[in-house]
Each structure stands twice: as structure tokens, then as C-alpha cells.
Amino acid sequence: MATIFVLIGIAIYFIPSIVAFNRHVEPRVAILLLNIFFGWTFLVWVAMLIWAYQARQAY
């Protein structure tokens, strides 16, 4: 049961990176690195989520 909560927590933690990679935005590697190192702060997490949705898509 604890494993499920850990996996759900990891998925929630990486939502900005998942959104960035699924939308193929240009700074997706930057969003991933910031998510890894600073995603634990809620303010940075929200800022990266907004950035992932507003960034220009690379085709």
C-alpha cells in the first residue's frame, strides 16, 4: 500500500516535466532539471507547471 502512495507522489512531483515532454515544448530539459532539483518547493513547482503550459511548442 505504501508503494502505491510513493508512486502517486512521484507522478504528482513530475507533472510539470510530464506536461512539458508531452507538449514538446522547447525548454523541456530545463523544466525537467528544475523539477528534479527545486520541485519540492510548491512555488517553483507551480511556476514550472505554468511555464510548461505556456511555453512555445517545438515541432
C-alpha positions, -999 to +999 in steps of 0.1 A: +000+000+000+028+024+008+044+017-026+012+030-043+014+062-024+050+067-032+044+061-069+015+085-069+036+111-051+064+107-077+039+111-105+025+143-090+060+156-083+069+152-120+037+166-135+054+198-149+080+176-166+054+152-180+034+181-194+065+197-210+076+164-227+041+156-238+036+191-253+071+190-269+079+225-256+114+240-262+127+243-227+116+208-216+151+198-204+153+229-183+119+222-168+130+186-160+162+197-143+144+224-123+117+199-114+143+174-101+163+199-080+137+225-070+103+209-075+099+202-038+091+239-032+055+244-041+061+278-056+087+266-081+065+236-089+036+258-098+058+282-118+072+252-138+037+239-144+026+273-158+058+275-178+052+240-193+017+251-204+027+285-218+059+276-235+061+275-272+059+241-287+088+228-308+078+207-338 
